[in-house]
């Protein structure tokens, strides 16, 4: 039962992060001149507007059952570069809006965690009278905040990896021209096999966990800093 609850909370944290991430892409595109995503309802906190049945639900479940790293993706946000005011620059801004929104959301959950933990501590010591129901709600909120903080930082930094079609690959556009740029767009077609190799085959064959090493110097130190801030 505890395992099921943990999975449900982790799924909720991931859905919140993905929905905000995709909405941020759509909102940035709209602000920069392309209303395509907004016209299709993608500037929305409604999960149904963003969830991809395979990428958001089936794939993560299969990865959980496989016992390896877990990642998910939503429906791609449609962006027509010709509508943007400064296509090359604005494409990068639209791409980076997603990871930035997850970082900001992690800070929001750190603040919520601080408030919930404070009230919960006061209730335990009898400083704030709370019924058992509200204690349960606060415990659930604390658990969700902890999961969401880590999940959003993971989403942010994973998407900043400069590998197509992840958001960080857009930075490469600053340095690519001509044939190199066309090669970049061709590589995007093989994004899923590349991610599978990096996430699963490379660690199992060589013992080198590139994602784990990357998270050790990005996600985890920042998460620890936010936890210390929230629980100080």
N, C-alpha and C positions, 0 to 999 in steps of 0.2 A: 504493500500500500504506500509506504514512504517513497519507494522507487517510482511509482506511478505519479505521485504528487510532484516529485522533483522533476520528472520529465515534462509534466504539464506546465510547471512554472518556467522551465527552461524554454519550452515551446512558445509560451506567451511572451517571454523576454525577447526571443528571436523575432517573433512576428511584429512586436512594437518597433524594434530596431529597423527591420526591413521596411516597414510601412513608412516610417519617418525618413529613412534613407531615400526611398524612391520618390516620395513627395518632394523632398528637397531638390532632387534633380529636376523634377517637373516645374517647380516654382522658380528655380534659377533660370531655366530655359525661357519661361514666360516673362520674367523680369528683363531678360536680355533680347526679347523680340520674337521668340518662337512660341506661339500659343497652341501648338499641336497637342502636346501632352495635356495641357489644361482643358482643351476642348474635348478630350477623351476621358475626362474625369480623374486624371492622375494626380492633381493637386488635391489630395483627399487622405484623411486618416482612416477611411474605410478599408479594412484589409482585403475585401473582395475585389477592390479595384487594382490590387497589386499582386495578389498571390498567384503563382504559377503552380498548378496541381502537382506536376512532377518535381520541379525545382525547389518548391517551398515545403512540400509535404512528403512525397514519396522518397525522394533522394536522401533527405536527412534521416528518415526512418531506416532506410537501408544501410546508411553509414553507421547509425547507432547500433544496429544489429551486427554489423561487421566488426564493430569495436575499434574502428579507426577514427581519424579526424573527421569532424562533421562540418559541412558548410551547406549553405542553401542560396538560392537566388530567386528573384521575383521576375515578373514580366518586364522585359526591357522598356525603358521610357523612350518613346519616339521623339527624336530631335532632328529637325531639318536644318542643317547648317546654313543653308541659303537664307533662312529667315533671321538668323542672328546678325546683330549689328556689326560685330567683328568676329567672323566665323572661327578663325584659328584660336584667338584668345578666349572667346566665349565658350568654345567647346571644352577647354580646360577648366574654366570656372564652373560650368555645369557639372562636369565629372567630379570635381573636388567638393562640390556642395554636399554630396552624399556622405562621404567620410566625415566632413566637418560637422554635419548635423548629428552624426552618431557620437562624436566627441562631446558636443554640447549636451546631448541627451544623457551621456554618462555623468556629466557634472550635475545635471538636474536630479538624477537618481541618487547621487551622493548627498545632495542637500535634503532630499526626501528621507534618505536613510538616517541622516543626522537627526531630523525631527522625530521620526518614528522611534528610533532607538532611545532618544531622550525621554519621550512619553512612556515607552515600555519600561525603562529603568525606573522612572518615578512610580509607575504603577506597581512594580514588583516590591518596591520599598514602602508602599502604602502612602506615597505622597500625592498620588492622583487616584481617586476611586474609579475603577473600571470593572464592568461586568466581564464574565468569562468570555462572552461572545466577542467583545471588543478587544480583549487580549488576544484572541485567536486571529482577529482581523489584523491587528498590529504585527503579530508574528508573521502572518502571510505577507504583509507589506514589506517587512524587513527582508524576508527571503527573496521576494520579487526584486527589490532594490539591489540586493547583492548580485543576483543573477543578471539583471539588466545592465548594471554598471560594467561588469566584465564582458558581457555579450556585445554591448555597443562599442567598447574599445576594440574588441576582437574584429567586429565588422569593419570598423574604421581602418584599422591598420592592415587587415587582410586585403581590403579593397584598394589600399595605397600601393600594393605590390605592382611594380611596372611590368605587368604581364597582361596582354590582351586576353579577354575584354575587360579586365579589372580597371577601376577608375584611375589608378596610378599610372597606367600605361599612356594616358592622355598627355602626360608631361613629356613623353618621348616626341610628341608632335612638334615641340619647340625645336628639336634638333634634326628632324627628318625632312628630306625633300626628294622629289623625283622618284626614282626607282626604289629607294629605301623606304619612302612613305607608302608606295604601293605594296611592297613586301610586308610592311606592318599590317596593312589592311587584310592581306592574304593570310597572315598568321592568325588573325582573329578567328578564322574558320576552324582552327584546330585547338581552340582554347580549352575545351573540356578534356581532350586527351592529355594536353600539357599539364593541366591541373591535377589529373589523376596520377600522372607520373611523379609530379613534385610531392603530392600529398601521401601517396601510397607506395608506389613502386620504388622510388628512390630511398625512402627510409628503410623499407624491408630488405632491399638488396644491398645497400651500402651502409646502413645504420646511421646515415646522415639525415637528421630531421631539420631541414632548412626552416620550415615554418615554426617549429618549436624554438629554434635558436633565435629567429627573428622576433617572436613574441616575448622571449626572455629579456630582450633589450628595449621593447616598446610597450606592449600591452601590460605585462605584469608589474613593472616598476611604476607605471602611471596608475594602474589599478590600486596598488598598495598605497600610493600617495593619497589617492582619493578616499580610500578606506580609513587611513589615518586621520585625514581631515574630518571625515564624517563621524568618526567614533572618538575623537579627542575629547 
